[in-house]
Amino acid sequence: MPLKRRPSTEAEVAALASGIRLRIIRLTSFEAMTNKELAARLSRDPATTLHHVRRLVDAGFLVPQEPRRGARGAKEIPYLSTGLSWQLDYGGADPVVVNEAMLEAYLAEMADADLAETETTRLVVQAGAEEVAEFKRRLDGLLEEFAARPRDPAAKRTAVYVSVYPSR
């Protein structure tokens, strides 16, 4: 059964209107990471990364965890994704803003991916509006089913990017 998503707020959409912030959410989905760790993984300046982390915390996409001591004894705060981004309906938002950020995040992640371990496929079909709607519903259902499964900390992480668009 598909998840009942709530409409996103303007602040939530604004927070997600950045490919780097979407990547931060993905990186913190299964393990808490500090700003320093995120900056290193993203090859970004820690101050810039902290700006993005704070935007995500303010909008409810990240939650700070218990502070810990770093290698040199400094206090570090790890952040964990709340999963909120998967629970929102962006239907009321400008689709270009959200789609551009998702595509930006995907392209950056693919640039870092091992292409030997990547499966890519493309398909163009001729289908009526009802068939396309059915395809989207079934695809959404499959994604929801896998998102709802219990997490296995020992399992390998797998990312999926799906885009359905008119072929011209």
C-alpha positions in Angstrom: 0.0 0.0 0.0 1.5 3.4 -1.0 2.7 5.7 1.8 0.3 8.6 2.5 2.6 11.5 1.9 1.9 15.0 3.3 2.3 18.1 1.2 5.7 19.7 1.5 6.1 23.2 2.8 7.9 26.0 1.0 10.7 25.8 3.6 11.1 22.1 3.0 11.2 22.5 -0.8 13.7 25.3 -0.4 15.9 23.1 1.8 15.8 20.3 -0.9 16.5 22.7 -3.8 20.2 21.7 -3.7 21.8 18.6 -5.0 24.5 18.8 -2.3 21.8 18.8 0.4 20.1 15.8 -1.2 23.5 14.0 -1.1 23.9 14.8 2.6 20.5 13.3 3.3 21.5 10.1 1.4 24.8 9.9 3.2 23.2 10.2 6.6 20.3 7.8 5.9 21.9 4.8 7.5 24.7 6.2 9.6 25.3 9.4 11.5 28.1 11.6 10.1 29.8 14.7 11.3 30.1 17.8 9.3 33.8 17.1 8.9 33.0 13.6 7.6 30.4 14.9 5.2 32.8 17.6 3.9 35.4 14.9 3.2 33.0 12.6 1.4 31.6 15.4 -0.7 35.0 17.0 -1.4 33.6 20.3 0.0 34.8 23.0 2.4 33.6 22.2 6.0 32.1 25.7 6.4 30.1 25.3 3.2 29.0 21.9 4.3 27.9 23.2 7.7 25.7 25.8 6.0 23.9 23.0 4.2 23.7 20.8 7.3 22.1 23.6 9.3 19.5 24.2 6.5 18.6 20.5 6.6 18.4 20.5 10.5 16.2 23.6 10.5 13.8 22.1 7.9 13.6 18.7 9.8 15.6 16.6 7.4 18.5 15.9 9.8 18.7 15.5 13.5 21.8 16.0 15.6 23.0 12.9 17.6 24.9 12.8 20.8 28.1 14.8 20.5 31.3 12.8 20.5 35.0 13.5 20.8 37.0 13.6 17.5 40.5 12.4 16.9 42.1 15.5 18.5 39.6 15.7 21.3 37.3 18.3 19.7 33.6 18.0 20.2 31.9 16.7 17.0 28.2 16.4 16.3 27.0 13.6 14.1 23.8 14.1 12.1 21.3 11.4 11.0 18.6 11.7 8.3 15.0 11.7 9.7 13.6 10.1 6.5 11.4 13.1 6.0 12.3 13.6 2.4 10.7 10.2 1.4 7.5 11.1 3.3 6.7 14.3 1.4 4.6 15.0 -1.6 6.2 17.7 -3.7 3.1 18.1 -5.9 2.5 21.7 -4.9 6.1 22.7 -5.4 7.6 23.9 -8.7 8.7 20.5 -10.2 11.7 22.0 -11.9 13.3 23.0 -8.6 13.0 19.6 -7.0 13.8 17.7 -10.3 16.9 19.8 -11.0 18.3 19.2 -7.5 17.6 15.4 -7.8 19.3 15.2 -11.1 22.3 17.2 -9.8 22.6 14.9 -6.9 22.3 11.8 -9.1 24.9 13.0 -11.6 27.4 13.8 -8.8 26.8 10.4 -7.2 27.3 8.7 -10.6 30.5 10.6 -11.1 31.7 8.9 -7.8 30.2 5.5 -8.6 32.1 2.4 -9.8 30.5 2.0 -13.3 31.5 -1.7 -13.3 29.0 -2.2 -10.5 26.3 0.0 -12.0 23.3 -1.3 -14.0 21.7 1.2 -16.3 18.8 0.7 -18.6 16.6 2.9 -20.8 13.2 2.2 -22.3 10.9 4.2 -24.5 7.3 3.0 -24.9 4.2 4.2 -26.5 1.5 4.2 -23.9 -1.7 6.1 -23.3 -2.2 8.3 -20.3 -3.9 5.6 -18.3 -1.1 3.1 -18.9 1.5 5.6 -17.9 -0.4 6.4 -14.7 -0.6 2.6 -14.0 3.1 2.3 -14.6 3.9 5.1 -12.2 1.5 3.6 -9.5 3.1 0.2 -9.8 6.6 1.7 -9.7 5.8 3.8 -6.7 4.4 0.7 -5.0 7.5 -1.3 -5.6 9.7 1.6 -4.3 7.5 1.9 -1.2 7.7 -1.8 -0.6 11.5 -1.8 -0.5 11.7 1.4 1.5 9.4 -0.1 4.2 11.5 -3.2 4.6 13.4 -3.6 7.8 17.0 -2.4 7.6 19.8 -4.9 7.5 22.9 -3.1 8.8 25.2 -5.8 7.2 23.6 -5.4 3.7 25.2 -3.4 0.9 23.5 -0.1 0.2 21.9 0.3 -3.2 20.7 3.6 -4.7 18.0 4.0 -7.3 17.2 6.9 -9.5 14.1 6.9 -11.6 12.9 9.5 -14.1 9.8 9.2 -16.2 9.5 11.9 -18.9 8.0 12.5 -22.3 10.3 11.3 -25.0 10.5 13.7 -27.9 
